[in-house]
Amino acid sequence: MIKTPNKDVADAANAALAKSSVRELRMIRVDRSNNDLQLTGSVRSFYHKQLAQEAVRSVACGLRVINRVDVAS
């Protein structure tokens, strides 16, 4: 796990998604609320939803990751 100060966790999570080679992941929004990081947006597959979650988890610094990304059919 990458160590990041808590105030910068949402920025680090957004940066992790912005670096993704999967275009859909670059469109996902990450917001911080108390001890949570919430992911919102839409992707085409459950695999991409999981990729987004794991990318954010790597910088979450112990915060709970709530994945509210929709999978569009």
Secondary structure, 3 states (H helix, E strand, C coil): CCCCCHHHHHHHHHHHHHCCCCHHHHHCEEEEECCEEEEEEEECCHHHHHHHHHHHHCCCCCCEEEEEEEECC
